[in-house]
Amino acid sequence: MTCWRRLRDWTEAGVWPRLHEILLSELRRAGLLDMDDAAIDASHVRALKGGSHRTFVQSTALGRAASTT
């Protein structure tokens, strides 16, 4: 129960986004952040109204995505 409460409190206090920013800053400063090896993750949610079948959508990208950092 203590772990759950701490996780809840830290999440509400915004600890995780701040920790992520600090980690990225430290990695950049040390020259250890190589965005060529970055991956993007996404969630997939079932369409509740419509979308009764799945279709393959081919990427329209010409190449690799540009870094936003």
mmCIF file of the N, C-alpha and C atoms, coordinates in Angstrom:
data_MODEL
# 
_entry.id   MODEL 
# 
loop_
_atom_site.group_PDB 
_atom_site.id 
_atom_site.type_symbol 
_atom_site.label_atom_id 
_atom_site.label_alt_id 
_atom_site.label_comp_id 
_atom_site.label_asym_id 
_atom_site.label_entity_id 
_atom_site.label_seq_id 
_atom_site.pdbx_PDB_ins_code 
_atom_site.Cartn_x 
_atom_site.Cartn_y 
_atom_site.Cartn_z 
_atom_site.occupancy 
_atom_site.B_iso_or_equiv 
_atom_site.pdbx_formal_charge 
_atom_site.auth_seq_id 
_atom_site.auth_comp_id 
_atom_site.auth_asym_id 
_atom_site.auth_atom_id 
_atom_site.pdbx_PDB_model_num 
ATOM 1   N N  . MET A 1 1  ? 0.823   -1.186 0.000   1.00 0.00 ? 1  MET A N  1 
ATOM 2   C CA . MET A 1 1  ? 0.000   0.000  0.000   1.00 0.00 ? 1  MET A CA 1 
ATOM 3   C C  . MET A 1 1  ? 0.877   1.265  0.000   1.00 0.00 ? 1  MET A C  1 
ATOM 4   N N  . THR A 1 2  ? 1.994   1.207  0.712   1.00 0.00 ? 2  THR A N  1 
ATOM 5   C CA . THR A 1 2  ? 2.902   2.359  0.767   1.00 0.00 ? 2  THR A CA 1 
ATOM 6   C C  . THR A 1 2  ? 3.450   2.674  -0.619  1.00 0.00 ? 2  THR A C  1 
ATOM 7   N N  . CYS A 1 3  ? 3.847   1.650  -1.361  1.00 0.00 ? 3  CYS A N  1 
ATOM 8   C CA . CYS A 1 3  ? 4.373   1.863  -2.711  1.00 0.00 ? 3  CYS A CA 1 
ATOM 9   C C  . CYS A 1 3  ? 3.314   2.489  -3.603  1.00 0.00 ? 3  CYS A C  1 
ATOM 10  N N  . TRP A 1 4  ? 2.089   2.001  -3.529  1.00 0.00 ? 4  TRP A N  1 
ATOM 11  C CA . TRP A 1 4  ? 1.005   2.546  -4.348  1.00 0.00 ? 4  TRP A CA 1 
ATOM 12  C C  . TRP A 1 4  ? 0.770   4.019  -4.023  1.00 0.00 ? 4  TRP A C  1 
ATOM 13  N N  . ARG A 1 5  ? 0.744   4.347  -2.721  1.00 0.00 ? 5  ARG A N  1 
ATOM 14  C CA . ARG A 1 5  ? 0.533   5.744  -2.320  1.00 0.00 ? 5  ARG A CA 1 
ATOM 15  C C  . ARG A 1 5  ? 1.652   6.642  -2.811  1.00 0.00 ? 5  ARG A C  1 
ATOM 16  N N  . ARG A 1 6  ? 2.887   6.177  -2.690  1.00 0.00 ? 6  ARG A N  1 
ATOM 17  C CA . ARG A 1 6  ? 4.008   6.991  -3.157  1.00 0.00 ? 6  ARG A CA 1 
ATOM 18  C C  . ARG A 1 6  ? 3.956   7.181  -4.670  1.00 0.00 ? 6  ARG A C  1 
ATOM 19  N N  . LEU A 1 7  ? 3.667   6.129  -5.407  1.00 0.00 ? 7  LEU A N  1 
ATOM 20  C CA . LEU A 1 7  ? 3.537   6.238  -6.856  1.00 0.00 ? 7  LEU A CA 1 
ATOM 21  C C  . LEU A 1 7  ? 2.445   7.241  -7.211  1.00 0.00 ? 7  LEU A C  1 
ATOM 22  N N  . ARG A 1 8  ? 1.307   7.157  -6.564  1.00 0.00 ? 8  ARG A N  1 
ATOM 23  C CA . ARG A 1 8  ? 0.196   8.092  -6.789  1.00 0.00 ? 8  ARG A CA 1 
ATOM 24  C C  . ARG A 1 8  ? 0.612   9.524  -6.474  1.00 0.00 ? 8  ARG A C  1 
ATOM 25  N N  . ASP A 1 9  ? 1.242   9.722  -5.325  1.00 0.00 ? 9  ASP A N  1 
ATOM 26  C CA . ASP A 1 9  ? 1.651   11.065 -4.909  1.00 0.00 ? 9  ASP A CA 1 
ATOM 27  C C  . ASP A 1 9  ? 2.693   11.647 -5.855  1.00 0.00 ? 9  ASP A C  1 
ATOM 28  N N  . TRP A 1 10 ? 3.661   10.843 -6.253  1.00 0.00 ? 10 TRP A N  1 
ATOM 29  C CA . TRP A 1 10 ? 4.712   11.325 -7.160  1.00 0.00 ? 10 TRP A CA 1 
ATOM 30  C C  . TRP A 1 10 ? 4.135   11.638 -8.538  1.00 0.00 ? 10 TRP A C  1 
ATOM 31  N N  . THR A 1 11 ? 3.180   10.834 -8.988  1.00 0.00 ? 11 THR A N  1 
ATOM 32  C CA . THR A 1 11 ? 2.532   11.083 -10.273 1.00 0.00 ? 11 THR A CA 1 
ATOM 33  C C  . THR A 1 11 ? 1.756   12.392 -10.222 1.00 0.00 ? 11 THR A C  1 
ATOM 34  N N  . GLU A 1 12 ? 0.996   12.594 -9.163  1.00 0.00 ? 12 GLU A N  1 
ATOM 35  C CA . GLU A 1 12 ? 0.228   13.838 -9.013  1.00 0.00 ? 12 GLU A CA 1 
ATOM 36  C C  . GLU A 1 12 ? 1.139   15.053 -8.893  1.00 0.00 ? 12 GLU A C  1 
ATOM 37  N N  . ALA A 1 13 ? 2.324   14.876 -8.317  1.00 0.00 ? 13 ALA A N  1 
ATOM 38  C CA . ALA A 1 13 ? 3.267   15.980 -8.130  1.00 0.00 ? 13 ALA A CA 1 
ATOM 39  C C  . ALA A 1 13 ? 4.085   16.264 -9.394  1.00 0.00 ? 13 ALA A C  1 
ATOM 40  N N  . GLY A 1 14 ? 3.933   15.430 -10.435 1.00 0.00 ? 14 GLY A N  1 
ATOM 41  C CA . GLY A 1 14 ? 4.656   15.656 -11.678 1.00 0.00 ? 14 GLY A CA 1 
ATOM 42  C C  . GLY A 1 14 ? 6.105   15.221 -11.639 1.00 0.00 ? 14 GLY A C  1 
ATOM 43  N N  . VAL A 1 15 ? 6.417   14.272 -10.776 1.00 0.00 ? 15 VAL A N  1 
ATOM 44  C CA . VAL A 1 15 ? 7.800   13.811 -10.629 1.00 0.00 ? 15 VAL A CA 1 
ATOM 45  C C  . VAL A 1 15 ? 8.313   13.148 -11.904 1.00 0.00 ? 15 VAL A C  1 
ATOM 46  N N  . TRP A 1 16 ? 7.506   12.322 -12.558 1.00 0.00 ? 16 TRP A N  1 
ATOM 47  C CA . TRP A 1 16 ? 7.987   11.522 -13.694 1.00 0.00 ? 16 TRP A CA 1 
ATOM 48  C C  . TRP A 1 16 ? 8.384   12.368 -14.897 1.00 0.00 ? 16 TRP A C  1 
ATOM 49  N N  . PRO A 1 17 ? 7.573   13.344 -15.324 1.00 0.00 ? 17 PRO A N  1 
ATOM 50  C CA . PRO A 1 17 ? 8.027   14.188 -16.440 1.00 0.00 ? 17 PRO A CA 1 
ATOM 51  C C  . PRO A 1 17 ? 9.291   14.977 -16.107 1.00 0.00 ? 17 PRO A C  1 
ATOM 52  N N  . ARG A 1 18 ? 9.398   15.470 -14.880 1.00 0.00 ? 18 ARG A N  1 
ATOM 53  C CA . ARG A 1 18 ? 10.599  16.212 -14.480 1.00 0.00 ? 18 ARG A CA 1 
ATOM 54  C C  . ARG A 1 18 ? 11.818  15.303 -14.469 1.00 0.00 ? 18 ARG A C  1 
ATOM 55  N N  . LEU A 1 19 ? 11.651  14.097 -13.945 1.00 0.00 ? 19 LEU A N  1 
ATOM 56  C CA . LEU A 1 19 ? 12.750  13.133 -13.916 1.00 0.00 ? 19 LEU A CA 1 
ATOM 57  C C  . LEU A 1 19 ? 13.198  12.790 -15.340 1.00 0.00 ? 19 LEU A C  1 
ATOM 58  N N  . HIS A 1 20 ? 12.246  12.642 -16.242 1.00 0.00 ? 20 HIS A N  1 
ATOM 59  C CA . HIS A 1 20 ? 12.557  12.356 -17.643 1.00 0.00 ? 20 HIS A CA 1 
ATOM 60  C C  . HIS A 1 20 ? 13.360  13.496 -18.261 1.00 0.00 ? 20 HIS A C  1 
ATOM 61  N N  . GLU A 1 21 ? 12.947  14.742 -18.018 1.00 0.00 ? 21 GLU A N  1 
ATOM 62  C CA . GLU A 1 21 ? 13.674  15.900 -18.535 1.00 0.00 ? 21 GLU A CA 1 
ATOM 63  C C  . GLU A 1 21 ? 15.096  15.958 -17.992 1.00 0.00 ? 21 GLU A C  1 
ATOM 64  N N  . ILE A 1 22 ? 15.260  15.697 -16.712 1.00 0.00 ? 22 ILE A N  1 
ATOM 65  C CA . ILE A 1 22 ? 16.588  15.722 -16.093 1.00 0.00 ? 22 ILE A CA 1 
ATOM 66  C C  . ILE A 1 22 ? 17.481  14.632 -16.691 1.00 0.00 ? 22 ILE A C  1 
ATOM 67  N N  . LEU A 1 23 ? 16.921  13.445 -16.860 1.00 0.00 ? 23 LEU A N  1 
ATOM 68  C CA . LEU A 1 23 ? 17.687  12.344 -17.435 1.00 0.00 ? 23 LEU A CA 1 
ATOM 69  C C  . LEU A 1 23 ? 18.136  12.676 -18.858 1.00 0.00 ? 23 LEU A C  1 
ATOM 70  N N  . LEU A 1 24 ? 17.235  13.214 -19.682 1.00 0.00 ? 24 LEU A N  1 
ATOM 71  C CA . LEU A 1 24 ? 17.606  13.582 -21.044 1.00 0.00 ? 24 LEU A CA 1 
ATOM 72  C C  . LEU A 1 24 ? 18.676  14.674 -21.049 1.00 0.00 ? 24 LEU A C  1 
ATOM 73  N N  . SER A 1 25 ? 18.554  15.651 -20.169 1.00 0.00 ? 25 SER A N  1 
ATOM 74  C CA . SER A 1 25 ? 19.556  16.721 -20.089 1.00 0.00 ? 25 SER A CA 1 
ATOM 75  C C  . SER A 1 25 ? 20.922  16.171 -19.728 1.00 0.00 ? 25 SER A C  1 
ATOM 76  N N  . GLU A 1 26 ? 20.960  15.277 -18.750 1.00 0.00 ? 26 GLU A N  1 
ATOM 77  C CA . GLU A 1 26 ? 22.234  14.682 -18.339 1.00 0.00 ? 26 GLU A CA 1 
ATOM 78  C C  . GLU A 1 26 ? 22.852  13.859 -19.468 1.00 0.00 ? 26 GLU A C  1 
ATOM 79  N N  . LEU A 1 27 ? 22.025  13.104 -20.174 1.00 0.00 ? 27 LEU A N  1 
ATOM 80  C CA . LEU A 1 27 ? 22.540  12.309 -21.286 1.00 0.00 ? 27 LEU A CA 1 
ATOM 81  C C  . LEU A 1 27 ? 23.062  13.197 -22.401 1.00 0.00 ? 27 LEU A C  1 
ATOM 82  N N  . ARG A 1 28 ? 22.353  14.294 -22.705 1.00 0.00 ? 28 ARG A N  1 
ATOM 83  C CA . ARG A 1 28 ? 22.818  15.234 -23.734 1.00 0.00 ? 28 ARG A CA 1 
ATOM 84  C C  . ARG A 1 28 ? 24.145  15.861 -23.325 1.00 0.00 ? 28 ARG A C  1 
ATOM 85  N N  . ARG A 1 29 ? 24.226  16.294 -22.080 1.00 0.00 ? 29 ARG A N  1 
ATOM 86  C CA . ARG A 1 29 ? 25.435  16.940 -21.574 1.00 0.00 ? 29 ARG A CA 1 
ATOM 87  C C  . ARG A 1 29 ? 26.639  16.008 -21.656 1.00 0.00 ? 29 ARG A C  1 
ATOM 88  N N  . ALA A 1 30 ? 26.410  14.718 -21.417 1.00 0.00 ? 30 ALA A N  1 
ATOM 89  C CA . ALA A 1 30 ? 27.497  13.737 -21.454 1.00 0.00 ? 30 ALA A CA 1 
ATOM 90  C C  . ALA A 1 30 ? 27.755  13.214 -22.864 1.00 0.00 ? 30 ALA A C  1 
ATOM 91  N N  . GLY A 1 31 ? 26.956  13.676 -23.838 1.00 0.00 ? 31 GLY A N  1 
ATOM 92  C CA . GLY A 1 31 ? 27.123  13.217 -25.208 1.00 0.00 ? 31 GLY A CA 1 
ATOM 93  C C  . GLY A 1 31 ? 26.673  11.780 -25.422 1.00 0.00 ? 31 GLY A C  1 
ATOM 94  N N  . LEU A 1 32 ? 25.772  11.309 -24.590 1.00 0.00 ? 32 LEU A N  1 
ATOM 95  C CA . LEU A 1 32 ? 25.329  9.918  -24.658 1.00 0.00 ? 32 LEU A CA 1 
ATOM 96  C C  . LEU A 1 32 ? 23.929  9.753  -25.241 1.00 0.00 ? 32 LEU A C  1 
ATOM 97  N N  . LEU A 1 33 ? 23.329  10.846 -25.695 1.00 0.00 ? 33 LEU A N  1 
ATOM 98  C CA . LEU A 1 33 ? 21.981  10.760 -26.254 1.00 0.00 ? 33 LEU A CA 1 
ATOM 99  C C  . LEU A 1 33 ? 22.081  10.753 -27.767 1.00 0.00 ? 33 LEU A C  1 
ATOM 100 N N  . ASP A 1 34 ? 21.865  9.592  -28.355 1.00 0.00 ? 34 ASP A N  1 
ATOM 101 C CA . ASP A 1 34 ? 21.964  9.425  -29.806 1.00 0.00 ? 34 ASP A CA 1 
ATOM 102 C C  . ASP A 1 34 ? 20.560  9.190  -30.345 1.00 0.00 ? 34 ASP A C  1 
ATOM 103 N N  . MET A 1 35 ? 19.964  10.221 -30.947 1.00 0.00 ? 35 MET A N  1 
ATOM 104 C CA . MET A 1 35 ? 18.595  10.120 -31.429 1.00 0.00 ? 35 MET A CA 1 
ATOM 105 C C  . MET A 1 35 ? 18.470  9.224  -32.660 1.00 0.00 ? 35 MET A C  1 
ATOM 106 N N  . ASP A 1 36 ? 19.583  8.789  -33.244 1.00 0.00 ? 36 ASP A N  1 
ATOM 107 C CA . ASP A 1 36 ? 19.513  7.840  -34.354 1.00 0.00 ? 36 ASP A CA 1 
ATOM 108 C C  . ASP A 1 36 ? 18.993  6.484  -33.891 1.00 0.00 ? 36 ASP A C  1 
ATOM 109 N N  . ASP A 1 37 ? 19.112  6.213  -32.601 1.00 0.00 ? 37 ASP A N  1 
ATOM 110 C CA . ASP A 1 37 ? 18.664  4.939  -32.054 1.00 0.00 ? 37 ASP A CA 1 
ATOM 111 C C  . ASP A 1 37 ? 17.319  5.063  -31.340 1.00 0.00 ? 37 ASP A C  1 
ATOM 112 N N  . ALA A 1 38 ? 16.621  6.168  -31.525 1.00 0.00 ? 38 ALA A N  1 
ATOM 113 C CA . ALA A 1 38 ? 15.359  6.394  -30.833 1.00 0.00 ? 38 ALA A CA 1 
ATOM 114 C C  . ALA A 1 38 ? 14.233  5.593  -31.480 1.00 0.00 ? 38 ALA A C  1 
ATOM 115 N N  . ALA A 1 39 ? 13.254  5.235  -30.667 1.00 0.00 ? 39 ALA A N  1 
ATOM 116 C CA . ALA A 1 39 ? 12.069  4.536  -31.157 1.00 0.00 ? 39 ALA A CA 1 
ATOM 117 C C  . ALA A 1 39 ? 10.839  5.252  -30.630 1.00 0.00 ? 39 ALA A C  1 
ATOM 118 N N  . ILE A 1 40 ? 9.782   5.177  -31.392 1.00 0.00 ? 40 ILE A N  1 
ATOM 119 C CA . ILE A 1 40 ? 8.524   5.800  -30.982 1.00 0.00 ? 40 ILE A CA 1 
ATOM 120 C C  . ILE A 1 40 ? 7.527   4.686  -30.711 1.00 0.00 ? 40 ILE A C  1 
ATOM 121 N N  . ASP A 1 41 ? 6.842   4.789  -29.603 1.00 0.00 ? 41 ASP A N  1 
ATOM 122 C CA . ASP A 1 41 ? 5.854   3.794  -29.231 1.00 0.00 ? 41 ASP A CA 1 
ATOM 123 C C  . ASP A 1 41 ? 4.476   4.437  -29.316 1.00 0.00 ? 41 ASP A C  1 
ATOM 124 N N  . ALA A 1 42 ? 3.469   3.646  -29.569 1.00 0.00 ? 42 ALA A N  1 
ATOM 125 C CA . ALA A 1 42 ? 2.116   4.181  -29.658 1.00 0.00 ? 42 ALA A CA 1 
ATOM 126 C C  . ALA A 1 42 ? 1.143   3.166  -29.079 1.00 0.00 ? 42 ALA A C  1 
ATOM 127 N N  . SER A 1 43 ? -0.003  3.675  -28.677 1.00 0.00 ? 43 SER A N  1 
ATOM 128 C CA . SER A 1 43 ? -1.074  2.813  -28.199 1.00 0.00 ? 43 SER A CA 1 
ATOM 129 C C  . SER A 1 43 ? -2.110  2.659  -29.302 1.00 0.00 ? 43 SER A C  1 
ATOM 130 N N  . HIS A 1 44 ? -2.734  1.532  -29.338 1.00 0.00 ? 44 HIS A N  1 
ATOM 131 C CA . HIS A 1 44 ? -3.778  1.272  -30.320 1.00 0.00 ? 44 HIS A CA 1 
ATOM 132 C C  . HIS A 1 44 ? -5.072  1.006  -29.573 1.00 0.00 ? 44 HIS A C  1 
ATOM 133 N N  . VAL A 1 45 ? -6.114  1.718  -29.942 1.00 0.00 ? 45 VAL A N  1 
ATOM 134 C CA . VAL A 1 45 ? -7.394  1.589  -29.274 1.00 0.00 ? 45 VAL A CA 1 
ATOM 135 C C  . VAL A 1 45 ? -8.430  1.155  -30.294 1.00 0.00 ? 45 VAL A C  1 
ATOM 136 N N  . ARG A 1 46 ? -9.230  0.186  -29.931 1.00 0.00 ? 46 ARG A N  1 
ATOM 137 C CA . ARG A 1 46 ? -10.275 -0.330 -30.813 1.00 0.00 ? 46 ARG A CA 1 
ATOM 138 C C  . ARG A 1 46 ? -11.331 0.740  -31.044 1.00 0.00 ? 46 ARG A C  1 
ATOM 139 N N  . ALA A 1 47 ? -11.776 0.883  -32.274 1.00 0.00 ? 47 ALA A N  1 
ATOM 140 C CA . ALA A 1 47 ? -12.836 1.831  -32.608 1.00 0.00 ? 47 ALA A CA 1 
ATOM 141 C C  . ALA A 1 47 ? -14.157 1.244  -32.133 1.00 0.00 ? 47 ALA A C  1 
ATOM 142 N N  . LEU A 1 48 ? -14.845 1.956  -31.252 1.00 0.00 ? 48 LEU A N  1 
ATOM 143 C CA . LEU A 1 48 ? -16.095 1.438  -30.704 1.00 0.00 ? 48 LEU A CA 1 
ATOM 144 C C  . LEU A 1 48 ? -17.255 1.598  -31.673 1.00 0.00 ? 48 LEU A C  1 
ATOM 145 N N  . LYS A 1 49 ? -17.236 2.634  -32.496 1.00 0.00 ? 49 LYS A N  1 
ATOM 146 C CA . LYS A 1 49 ? -18.313 2.868  -33.469 1.00 0.00 ? 49 LYS A CA 1 
ATOM 147 C C  . LYS A 1 49 ? -17.702 2.856  -34.859 1.00 0.00 ? 49 LYS A C  1 
ATOM 148 N N  . GLY A 1 50 ? -17.989 1.845  -35.617 1.00 0.00 ? 50 GLY A N  1 
ATOM 149 C CA . GLY A 1 50 ? -17.408 1.747  -36.944 1.00 0.00 ? 50 GLY A CA 1 
ATOM 150 C C  . GLY A 1 50 ? -16.059 1.081  -36.897 1.00 0.00 ? 50 GLY A C  1 
ATOM 151 N N  . GLY A 1 51 ? -15.355 1.162  -38.000 1.00 0.00 ? 51 GLY A N  1 
ATOM 152 C CA . GLY A 1 51 ? -14.044 0.531  -38.052 1.00 0.00 ? 51 GLY A CA 1 
ATOM 153 C C  . GLY A 1 51 ? -14.142 -0.968 -37.853 1.00 0.00 ? 51 GLY A C  1 
ATOM 154 N N  . SER A 1 52 ? -15.114 -1.604 -38.517 1.00 0.00 ? 52 SER A N  1 
ATOM 155 C CA . SER A 1 52 ? -15.370 -3.025 -38.291 1.00 0.00 ? 52 SER A CA 1 
ATOM 156 C C  . SER A 1 52 ? -14.301 -3.933 -38.871 1.00 0.00 ? 52 SER A C  1 
ATOM 157 N N  . HIS A 1 53 ? -13.444 -3.398 -39.730 1.00 0.00 ? 53 HIS A N  1 
ATOM 158 C CA . HIS A 1 53 ? -12.394 -4.239 -40.289 1.00 0.00 ? 53 HIS A CA 1 
ATOM 159 C C  . HIS A 1 53 ? -11.054 -3.512 -40.220 1.00 0.00 ? 53 HIS A C  1 
ATOM 160 N N  . ARG A 1 54 ? -10.007 -4.292 -40.201 1.00 0.00 ? 54 ARG A N  1 
ATOM 161 C CA . ARG A 1 54 ? -8.662  -3.716 -40.156 1.00 0.00 ? 54 ARG A CA 1 
ATOM 162 C C  . ARG A 1 54 ? -8.138  -3.566 -41.572 1.00 0.00 ? 54 ARG A C  1 
ATOM 163 N N  . THR A 1 55 ? -7.457  -2.480 -41.811 1.00 0.00 ? 55 THR A N  1 
ATOM 164 C CA . THR A 1 55 ? -6.818  -2.296 -43.108 1.00 0.00 ? 55 THR A CA 1 
ATOM 165 C C  . THR A 1 55 ? -5.376  -1.904 -42.887 1.00 0.00 ? 55 THR A C  1 
ATOM 166 N N  . PHE A 1 56 ? -4.514  -2.308 -43.798 1.00 0.00 ? 56 PHE A N  1 
ATOM 167 C CA . PHE A 1 56 ? -3.107  -1.953 -43.734 1.00 0.00 ? 56 PHE A CA 1 
ATOM 168 C C  . PHE A 1 56 ? -2.938  -0.575 -44.363 1.00 0.00 ? 56 PHE A C  1 
ATOM 169 N N  . VAL A 1 57 ? -2.301  0.319  -43.642 1.00 0.00 ? 57 VAL A N  1 
ATOM 170 C CA . VAL A 1 57 ? -2.036  1.659  -44.157 1.00 0.00 ? 57 VAL A CA 1 
ATOM 171 C C  . VAL A 1 57 ? -0.536  1.797  -44.336 1.00 0.00 ? 57 VAL A C  1 
ATOM 172 N N  . GLN A 1 58 ? -0.126  2.003  -45.562 1.00 0.00 ? 58 GLN A N  1 
ATOM 173 C CA . GLN A 1 58 ? 1.299   2.124  -45.848 1.00 0.00 ? 58 GLN A CA 1 
ATOM 174 C C  . GLN A 1 58 ? 1.794   3.509  -45.430 1.00 0.00 ? 58 GLN A C  1 
ATOM 175 N N  . SER A 1 59 ? 2.984   3.562  -44.905 1.00 0.00 ? 59 SER A N  1 
ATOM 176 C CA . SER A 1 59 ? 3.573   4.818  -44.474 1.00 0.00 ? 59 SER A CA 1 
ATOM 177 C C  . SER A 1 59 ? 3.743   5.762  -45.660 1.00 0.00 ? 59 SER A C  1 
ATOM 178 N N  . THR A 1 60 ? 3.485   7.050  -45.436 1.00 0.00 ? 60 THR A N  1 
ATOM 179 C CA . THR A 1 60 ? 3.670   8.053  -46.479 1.00 0.00 ? 60 THR A CA 1 
ATOM 180 C C  . THR A 1 60 ? 4.995   8.787  -46.318 1.00 0.00 ? 60 THR A C  1 
ATOM 181 N N  . ALA A 1 61 ? 5.764   8.383  -45.317 1.00 0.00 ? 61 ALA A N  1 
ATOM 182 C CA . ALA A 1 61 ? 7.037   9.053  -45.038 1.00 0.00 ? 61 ALA A CA 1 
ATOM 183 C C  . ALA A 1 61 ? 8.053   8.745  -46.118 1.00 0.00 ? 61 ALA A C  1 
ATOM 184 N N  . LEU A 1 62 ? 8.855   9.751  -46.475 1.00 0.00 ? 62 LEU A N  1 
ATOM 185 C CA . LEU A 1 62 ? 9.902   9.577  -47.468 1.00 0.00 ? 62 LEU A CA 1 
ATOM 186 C C  . LEU A 1 62 ? 11.147  8.937  -46.867 1.00 0.00 ? 62 LEU A C  1 
ATOM 187 N N  . GLY A 1 63 ? 11.354  9.154  -45.610 1.00 0.00 ? 63 GLY A N  1 
ATOM 188 C CA . GLY A 1 63 ? 12.554  8.633  -44.954 1.00 0.00 ? 63 GLY A CA 1 
ATOM 189 C C  . GLY A 1 63 ? 12.355  8.665  -43.449 1.00 0.00 ? 63 GLY A C  1 
ATOM 190 N N  . ARG A 1 64 ? 13.457  8.766  -42.754 1.00 0.00 ? 64 ARG A N  1 
ATOM 191 C CA . ARG A 1 64 ? 13.419  8.788  -41.302 1.00 0.00 ? 64 ARG A CA 1 
ATOM 192 C C  . ARG A 1 64 ? 12.857  10.107 -40.802 1.00 0.00 ? 64 ARG A C  1 
ATOM 193 N N  . ALA A 1 65 ? 12.180  10.054 -39.692 1.00 0.00 ? 65 ALA A N  1 
ATOM 194 C CA . ALA A 1 65 ? 11.609  11.262 -39.100 1.00 0.00 ? 65 ALA A CA 1 
ATOM 195 C C  . ALA A 1 65 ? 12.725  12.141 -38.550 1.00 0.00 ? 65 ALA A C  1 
ATOM 196 N N  . ALA A 1 66 ? 12.541  13.438 -38.650 1.00 0.00 ? 66 ALA A N  1 
ATOM 197 C CA . ALA A 1 66 ? 13.513  14.397 -38.110 1.00 0.00 ? 66 ALA A CA 1 
ATOM 198 C C  . ALA A 1 66 ? 13.362  14.459 -36.603 1.00 0.00 ? 66 ALA A C  1 
ATOM 199 N N  . SER A 1 67 ? 14.461  14.668 -35.934 1.00 0.00 ? 67 SER A N  1 
ATOM 200 C CA . SER A 1 67 ? 14.444  14.781 -34.484 1.00 0.00 ? 67 SER A CA 1 
ATOM 201 C C  . SER A 1 67 ? 13.759  16.071 -34.074 1.00 0.00 ? 67 SER A C  1 
ATOM 202 N N  . THR A 1 68 ? 13.020  16.013 -32.975 1.00 0.00 ? 68 THR A N  1 
ATOM 203 C CA . THR A 1 68 ? 12.360  17.209 -32.444 1.00 0.00 ? 68 THR A CA 1 
ATOM 204 C C  . THR A 1 68 ? 13.165  17.857 -31.334 1.00 0.00 ? 68 THR A C  1 
ATOM 205 N N  . THR A 1 69 ? 14.350  17.318 -31.071 1.00 0.00 ? 69 THR A N  1 
ATOM 206 C CA . THR A 1 69 ? 15.159  17.878 -29.979 1.00 0.00 ? 69 THR A CA 1 
ATOM 207 C C  . THR A 1 69 ? 16.309  18.671 -30.523 1.00 0.00 ? 69 THR A C  1 
# 
